[in-house]
Amino acid sequence: MRRTHILLGMFLAFVLLAAPACGEPAAEEPTTASATGSAPAQATTTGSTETATSSAPLATARWTTTTLPSAEETILREMTLRQKAAQVLLLGFEGTRLIPATEQLVAEGPPGGLLLLGRNVAGAEQVAALTVDLQAAALTAGSGAGLFIAADQEGGTVQRIREGVPRLPAARALGEESSLLEVGRIATETAEGLLAQGVNMNLAPVADVVSDPESFLYSRSYSGDPTVVADYVAVVTQAYEDTGLISVVKHFPGHGSASGDTHGEAAISEATQTEFATIHLPPFKAALASGAEGVMMAHVFATAYDPDLPSSLSPAVIDGLLREGLGFSGLVVCDDLEMAGAMLAGPVDPEAGTAETAGSVADLGDFAVLALEAGCDMLISTGTMERQLAIVDAVEEAVLRGRLPESRLNQAVLRILEVKSRHGLLSPRRPGA
């Protein structure tokens, strides 16, 4: 009798395990929602979005797992190729108000962001009114994504906003004369003042370690001591991020390691990997540990990692050193493509001391595509609107011709949208937009 009960129990257990649960679909292939293509065979993470899939073979899977796409994934899916090509740009523009040319520029994409330069700033009320109009124009364009509105607010001679923010001494003066507590307070007040005027991104702090008094970056660097620079960069970055201002630390992997000024000549670093590890990288590590959401790439040849390409165009520096080596998963921003150091047409002429530059519209577009291929997510351009639209054309054409994988463009745009989502810069698309 006992044996019969045992056999009956085993039979009933087998039936229950083999039959689908009430309301559960019959066996079929598991599906997932993906922003950029088919689902992988195991759990994957892209930015802040995690999608789980079944590890069971397709033939034995007993249910379908569906993860709803995030807001940023939904916006990405609905973007046209043209809109995605524009979204990776951070552009300079003309005027202290929303003029027709700027309105057209925004309507074309819109771009991922706009960069306030001296020509755009007249006062606190004017900047606040301008940024409101710019954001409204971007949302009217129908992409569902607002703008990064950025400024270079480093301190000293490099600060675009002069009203509604505290007086900001140059980094060198702060590093030599002010305590970390005082610098943190000033950074918090700076962030509050910028945000109040609609500026949501600061291309700062400068994490370069600079010892040469003749360097154009000397006053913009906190010190020639990497420990000092790391401490001040960490405090400033933390203050920005705690206040809600997007911080883009620069100029990776360390402009202080190179001779030359990338604004007008080739800058070449002969520093060894050991020197980078002990001198030039620690401040960037400190910034990332403090929450920096962006890193700006320098147009510097870091020969220890890549002797052939500037860092801004180098997969070895971007994917190898920054992403894999330092574990950074945020925005990688390419410094201004208009800078001569970004457009090297050939090797440096040792007699002239500078490299020839390729400044045509076609060359500009080509370098933009190269930067995206290398792993940059956003590209700065302060040139004319004609040149900026040519960059959009070049990126779009590169995808259509198969040179630039659309998955790489999608990855860059998704990173941008994820940062915007964290800062309340996304909105639902209007029906029919």
N, C-alpha and C positions, 0 to 999 in steps of 0.2 A: 504493500500500500504506500509506504513512504517513498519507494522508488517511483511509483506512478505519479505521485504529487510532484516529485522533483522534475521528472520528464515533462509533465504538463506545464510547470512553471517556466522551464527553459524554452518550450515551444511558444508560449505566450510572449515571452521577452523578445524572442526572435521576430515575431510578427509585428510587435510594436516598434522595434528598431527599423524594420524593413519598410514599413508603411510611412507615407508622408504625414506630417502633423496636420491637425485640423486647420484648414485655411492656408496651408503651406503649398506653394507651387511645386509641380513635379520637377525632377532633375533637369537643369538646363545650364548653359554656360554662364558663369558669373560675369556681370558687367559693372563697370565703374564710370563715373563722370570724370573726364579729363579735359583740361584746358588746351592741351597742345598735341594730343594724339591718342593712340590706343593705350589701354591700361597696361602697366607692367605686370609681371607675374607674381610680385610680392609687394608688401607695404612700401610705399614711397612717400617722400616728403618733398614738396616744392614750396620753398619759402615757409609761410605759416600755415599752408593748407596740407592736411594729411589725408591720404586715401588708402583704405585697407582693402585688400582683395583676398579671396580664398586661396590657400595653398594646396587644396585638394585637386586631383586631376579633373579635367573637364568632364570626363565620362562618369564620375562618381559624385560630382557636386549636386547638392540637394536643394539649394536655394539660390536666389539671385540677390547680390548685395549692391545697392545703389546709394552712392553718396551725392547729395545735392551739391552743385557747384557753388563756390563762394561768390560774393558780390563782384570781386575783382575778376574771377574766372568768367562770370557771365558777361561782364563788360568786354573782356578780351575777345570772347567768342563772337560778339556782335560787331566788333570793330572791322572796318574795311582794311585792306592792306595799306591804303594811303594813310589812314588814321594811325595805324601802328607805326608806320615809317616816321610820322610826325611826332608821335608820342615819345620817341627816344631823344628828342632835341630839347636843349635848354638854350634859348635864343636871346640875344640882345635885340633891342628895338629902339625906335625913335620916338621922341616926344614926351612931354610931361603930362599928357592926357591921352585918352583913347582916340587917336587920329584914324582916318579911313584906312591908311596903309597897315596900321597895326591890327585894326579890326579884320582886314582881309587876311593878314597873316594868321590870326587866330582861327578864322573861319576855315582856312585851308586844311586844318588838321583836327583839332588844334594841337600845338606843340605840347610836349610834356611840361614845359615850364618857360618862364621868361625871367631874364636877368636884368635887374635894375643897375644901371650905370649912372655916372654923374649927370649925363644928359637927360635922365629921366626924373631927377629929384630937384624939387624947389622948396619943399617944406613938408612938415608932418601932415597937415590937413590935405595937402595936394597928393602926397603919396597914398594916404588912406583912400582918397576918392578914386585915384587911378587904379589901385589894386582891386577895389570893389567892381569897377567897370570891366577890368580885365577878366575877373572870375565870371562875371555875368556873361561876357562875350563867349568865354570858353564853354560854359554850360549851354548856351543858346546853340552852339555848333552841334550839340547832340551826341557827343561821344560818351557822356556820363561821367567824365573825369574832369575835375577842376585842375588848376595849374599849380605847379611849384612856382612860387615867386621868390626868387633868390637875390641875395646881395653879397658882396664882399665886405663884410664888416669885421675886419681883423683888428683895427686900431691904428693909431698914428696917421700916416698919410693914406692908408688903405681903409677907408670907411666911407660908404656911400651915403648913409643916413646920418644927418647931423642934428636934427631936431627930434625931440621926443625920446631920446636915448641919452645915457650918461656919456660924458666925455671919456673917450677910450684911448689911453696912451698906447704907444707902440708896444708890441710884445716884449721887446728887449728891455724897455724901461720897466715894464711890469715884472719881468723875471729878475731884474736886479734890485728893484726898490719896493715891491709890494709882496705882502704875504699871500699864501695860498687862500686863506680865508677871505682876504680883501678881493682878490682876483675872482673868486667864486661869486662873491656878492655882485661885483660889476658885471660879470657874465650873466647872472640871473636878471639883473635890471636891463641889460642890453636885449636879452631875449624877450622880455616883457614888452619893451618899447618897440621892437621890430614886429612882434605879433600884433600889437595894437594897431599898427599901420598896414597890416595885411601881408607882411613879409614872413613867410613860413619856413624858409631855408637860408642858412648862412654857410657860405663857402669858407669855413673856418672851423677850428683853429689851424694854424700852421704848425706842423709837427716836425719840421726840418731842424736838424741840429747843425748850426752854422758857427764856425769859429773864425772865418776870414772876415775881417772888418771891411774889406773891399767888396764883399759879395753884395749883390742887390737885395739879398734876403736877410742880411745881417740884422737890421732893425726889426724885421718881421718875425724873427726867431726868438724864442724865449731865452736861449742860451747856447753855448757850445758844449755844455755838459748834458749828455743824454738823460741822466737821471733827473736833472732840473726840468728839462723840456718835457719829459714824460709826466712829471708831477703836475705841471701847470696845464698841459694838454688834457690830462685826466679831469682836473677840476673844472675847466671850462666846458669840456664836452658834457660832463655830468650835469652841469648847471643848465646848459641848453636843452638837453634831453628831458630833464626833470620839468622844465618849464613848457615843453611842447614844441620847441624849435628844432627843426631837422638840422643836424650837424654833418657837414661834409669836410672831413679832415684832409689835409693836403701837405706836401706833394709827394705821393708814393712813387718809389720806395725810399725817397729821401733826397731832395734836391741839394741839400747841403753837402752831399758826397761828391758833387760834380762841379767842374769848372765850366763857366759859361752861363749865359742867360738865354733861356729858351724863347724869350720874347723877340730875339733877333739873331740868334746864332745857335749852333749845335752845342749841347751840353753833354759832356761825356764824363762818366764816373768810372774811375779805375779802382774803386774800393773793392776789397776782397769780400767774399761771403762772410768771413769772420768779422770783418769791420762792419758790414751791414748788421749782422746779428748782435753785435755788442754796442754799436753807436747809433745807427740810423733807424733800425726797426723798433726798438723799445718804445719810443713815443707813440708809434702807430698802434702797437699792441695795447698800450695804456688807453688810447682813444677807443679802440674796439671794446675793451673791457668795460669802459664807461658808457657804452651804448651808442657810439657813432653809427648812424644809419647810412652814411655814404663815405667813400674814399675817392679822392681825386687823383688821377694818374698824372705823373709828370712826363713831359716830353724829353726825358733824360735817357741816354744810353747807359744802362747798368751792365757793363761788359761782363761782370761776374756771372750774370744770369743769361744775358742775351747780347752778344756783341754786334748783332746785325740790325736790330730793330729798337726804336725808342720804347721805353716802358709802356707808353700809352697804346702801342700797337703790338705788344709782345705777349703771346699766350704763355710763355715761360714765366713772365713776371706776374701777369694777372691771374691766370688759372693755377700756375705752379706755386708761386711764392705767396701771393695774397690769399687766394681762396683755399688751396690745399695746405700751404705752410702755416698761415695765420688763422685759418678756419673762418674766413669772412664770407658771409652769405648775403650781404646787403647790396646796395647800389654801388657800382663802379662807374665813376664819372670821368670822362676824358676831358682834359684841359682844352682850352680854346683851340679849335682846329685852324683858326686863322694865324696862330702863332707860327713863326718861321720854323721853330724847332720841330713842329708837327709835320712839316711837309718837306722832308729831305728827299731830294731827287737823286742824290749820289753820295759817295763817301766824302768825308771832310777833307778839304784842301789844306794840307799842313802849312803852306805858305800864306794862304789868305786867312787861315784861322777860323773860317766859317764854312758852312756847307751851302751849296747851291739850293735854292728853294724852288718848289713847284707850286705856283700860286694860282693856276688857272682854275676855272670852275670845274672842269673835268677832273683835275687832280684833287680838288677839295672833296668831291663826291667819292673818289676812289679811296682817299684816306678815311673818310667816314665809314665806308664799308669795311675797310681793314680793321678799324677800331672795334666795330661790332663783332667781326669775325674773331678778334683776339680775346673778346670777353667783356668789353665795355658795355654798359647798359644805357648810359646817357652821354650825349655829345654836346659840348658847348660850342656855339658859333656866335661871334659878335660882329659878323660881316653884314653886308647889305642883304635886303630881303631877297633879291635875285639869287644871291649865292646860297642863302638858306633854303630857298625852295629847290635849288639845284641839288642840295643834299638829300632832300626828301625824294626827289626824282631818282637819284642814284641808288638809294636804299631800296626803293620800290622796284626798280629795274633789276637790281641784284637778286632779289627774291624771285622775280618772274623768270629770270634767266637761269636760276638754279645755282648761282654763285654763293649766295647767302642763304642757308637753310631757313625756312620760315620758322622752324622750331627754335632757332637761336634768337630770332627777332621776338617771337612769342615769349621766350624766357626773359628777355630784357624788359619787355612791356609789362609782364606779370610782376616782376620785381618792383617796377615803378608804381603799379597800381596797388600793390600790397602796402607800400609806404604811404601812398595817398589814403588808402583805407584807414590806416592807423591814425591819420591826422584829419579825418573827416572831410576829405576832398573828393569823395565819390558821391554821385547822386544817381537815382534811377533814370534810365533813358526815357525820354518822352515817347509815347506811342507814335509810330510812323517816322521817328527821327532817324 
